[in-house]
Amino acid sequence: MYDLNNKIYVAGHAGLVGSALVRQLTPLGGNVVTKKRSELDLLDADAVSRFFEAERPAVVYLAAAKVGGIHGNSTYPVDFLLGNMKIQNNVIESAWRYGVKKLLFLGSSCIYPKIAPQPIKEEYLLTSSLEPTNEPYAIAKIAGIKLCNAMNRQYGTDFLCVMPSNLYGFNDNYHPENAHALPMLLRRFHEAKENGSNSVVIWGSGTPRREFLFADDLAKACVYLMNNYTSSEVGELINIGTGEDCTIIELAELIREVVGFSGNIEFDRTKPDGTLRKLMDVSRIHSLGWYHKTSLREGLEKIYDDFLNNPALRRS
Ligand SMILES: NC(=O)c1ccc[n+]([C@@H]2O[C@H](COP(=O)([O-])OP(=O)(O)OC[C@H]3O[C@@H](n4cnc5c(N)ncnc54)[C@H](OP(=O)(O)O)[C@@H]3O)[C@@H](O)[C@H]2O)c1
């Protein structure tokens, strides 16, 4: 286990995952360093290098990225491909150059092939074509995994790569156009209740299955791995998820109950469904002793409370 008196840099501390990491690390007595984007733009290689030279963190959690869905990837493919590669290259290279002892790189389940056997095992990486709608993001994340692994091989670093499933949590993005499916649904059910609407219409048949992990559980898994395992014990990459999925219909029913909306749920079957199932195999992380704690209902109750008590989340 690394010495908690060492400096820990959390890149992307204001985001969904970064803020969960800071919540997890701070009570453990970690000396956590963060920088706002206005103080340190991670796209700027020279600025990143100067920061590492001056601060000399011993441990790095890399949770900064350009994150988004189909709309973002198709409208801003350069930002998703070049932007993410720049951020991760700058941080990973400076971490190596300035002697960081341990780094954790956050990837995503999008790195896996579009058509993969379920549940998805780590070894399915690069076995067939990616989902075209998020290819720029996925290619950047795969390059990040390969760079961490190359650093470990060539320079003996200890850089870990984790692949979380779909995340939700405190401080999430509820933007009506570019939020992920779960916070978007929560917002729409909330607004339907507030406006006295009779129904909420959801795109597709509602039958695709998805897995959702509470971001604070992910943060616990990341810190657990960093504190207890080396990259050679973890392997090239490791999935972090619940190992349980549900249909969009089940998710919508649960959100309706949590929000207290009494109207109907309708499905617009003229709209596309997307991938039918996307469940990660989490047997590797289970074998290392980590299991998620927060059930989907419990997590939804927590974030609805956050949504109601934080007007900034509802503003956009
Ligand atoms: N959300 C999910 O469902 C999910 C699922 C799997 C994996 N992940 C991975 O987890 C990581 C974190 O995702 P997230 O959901 O926490 O994203 P997020 O909420 O959008 O947070 C990203 C953070 O990165 C920062 N950032 C972006 N570009 C930057 C730059 N040029 N300079 C400095 N800071 C910059 C953002 O700063 P600002 O606050 O200034 O914008 C923000 O704090 C990503 O690598 C993502 O791929 C997320």
PDBQT file of the ligand as one rigid body, heavy atoms in Angstrom, charges set to zero:
ROOT
HETATM    1  N1  LIG A 401     -19.914   8.807 -16.737  1.00  0.00    +0.000 N 
HETATM    2  C1  LIG A 401     -19.889   7.522 -17.088  1.00  0.00    +0.000 C 
HETATM    3  O1  LIG A 401     -20.938   6.855 -17.222  1.00  0.00    +0.000 OA
HETATM    4  C2  LIG A 401     -18.566   6.833 -17.323  1.00  0.00    +0.000 A 
HETATM    5  C3  LIG A 401     -18.609   5.465 -17.606  1.00  0.00    +0.000 A 
HETATM    6  C4  LIG A 401     -17.415   4.793 -17.813  1.00  0.00    +0.000 A 
HETATM    7  C5  LIG A 401     -16.232   5.477 -17.744  1.00  0.00    +0.000 A 
HETATM    8  N2  LIG A 401     -16.183   6.798 -17.466  1.00  0.00    +0.000 N 
HETATM    9  C6  LIG A 401     -14.863   7.458 -17.445  1.00  0.00    +0.000 C 
HETATM   10  O2  LIG A 401     -14.627   8.095 -16.215  1.00  0.00    +0.000 OA
HETATM   11  C7  LIG A 401     -13.847   9.275 -16.434  1.00  0.00    +0.000 C 
HETATM   12  C8  LIG A 401     -14.533  10.457 -15.794  1.00  0.00    +0.000 C 
HETATM   13  O3  LIG A 401     -15.819  10.603 -16.357  1.00  0.00    +0.000 OA
HETATM   14  P1  LIG A 401     -16.947  11.519 -15.681  1.00  0.00    +0.000 P 
HETATM   15  O4  LIG A 401     -18.238  10.898 -15.995  1.00  0.00    +0.000 OA
HETATM   16  O5  LIG A 401     -16.554  11.842 -14.293  1.00  0.00    +0.000 OA
HETATM   17  O6  LIG A 401     -16.806  12.826 -16.603  1.00  0.00    +0.000 OA
HETATM   18  P2  LIG A 401     -17.185  14.326 -16.235  1.00  0.00    +0.000 P 
HETATM   19  O7  LIG A 401     -18.204  14.369 -15.147  1.00  0.00    +0.000 OA
HETATM   20  O8  LIG A 401     -17.483  15.006 -17.525  1.00  0.00    +0.000 OA
HETATM   21  O9  LIG A 401     -15.840  14.905 -15.630  1.00  0.00    +0.000 OA
HETATM   22  C9  LIG A 401     -14.694  15.073 -16.433  1.00  0.00    +0.000 C 
HETATM   23  C10 LIG A 401     -13.755  16.021 -15.737  1.00  0.00    +0.000 C 
HETATM   24  O10 LIG A 401     -12.631  16.221 -16.601  1.00  0.00    +0.000 OA
HETATM   25  C11 LIG A 401     -12.317  17.587 -16.607  1.00  0.00    +0.000 C 
HETATM   26  N3  LIG A 401     -11.665  17.996 -17.832  1.00  0.00    +0.000 N 
HETATM   27  C12 LIG A 401     -12.040  17.738 -19.117  1.00  0.00    +0.000 A 
HETATM   28  N4  LIG A 401     -11.205  18.315 -19.982  1.00  0.00    +0.000 NA
HETATM   29  C13 LIG A 401     -10.269  18.959 -19.242  1.00  0.00    +0.000 A 
HETATM   30  C14 LIG A 401      -9.129  19.762 -19.565  1.00  0.00    +0.000 A 
HETATM   31  N5  LIG A 401      -8.795  20.009 -20.827  1.00  0.00    +0.000 N 
HETATM   32  N6  LIG A 401      -8.382  20.269 -18.556  1.00  0.00    +0.000 NA
HETATM   33  C15 LIG A 401      -8.731  20.037 -17.264  1.00  0.00    +0.000 A 
HETATM   34  N7  LIG A 401      -9.796  19.290 -16.889  1.00  0.00    +0.000 NA
HETATM   35  C16 LIG A 401     -10.556  18.761 -17.874  1.00  0.00    +0.000 A 
HETATM   36  C17 LIG A 401     -13.659  18.284 -16.474  1.00  0.00    +0.000 C 
HETATM   37  O11 LIG A 401     -13.439  19.592 -16.032  1.00  0.00    +0.000 OA
HETATM   38  P3  LIG A 401     -14.601  20.718 -16.052  1.00  0.00    +0.000 P 
HETATM   39  O12 LIG A 401     -15.303  20.502 -14.762  1.00  0.00    +0.000 OA
HETATM   40  O13 LIG A 401     -13.844  21.997 -16.135  1.00  0.00    +0.000 OA
HETATM   41  O14 LIG A 401     -15.429  20.425 -17.269  1.00  0.00    +0.000 OA
HETATM   42  C18 LIG A 401     -14.368  17.389 -15.445  1.00  0.00    +0.000 C 
HETATM   43  O15 LIG A 401     -14.015  17.772 -14.135  1.00  0.00    +0.000 OA
HETATM   44  C19 LIG A 401     -13.667   9.422 -17.942  1.00  0.00    +0.000 C 
HETATM   45  O16 LIG A 401     -12.402   8.949 -18.309  1.00  0.00    +0.000 OA
HETATM   46  C20 LIG A 401     -14.744   8.534 -18.500  1.00  0.00    +0.000 C 
HETATM   47  O17 LIG A 401     -14.339   7.977 -19.719  1.00  0.00    +0.000 OA
HETATM   48  C21 LIG A 401     -17.335   7.506 -17.247  1.00  0.00    +0.000 A 
ENDROOT
TORSDOF 0
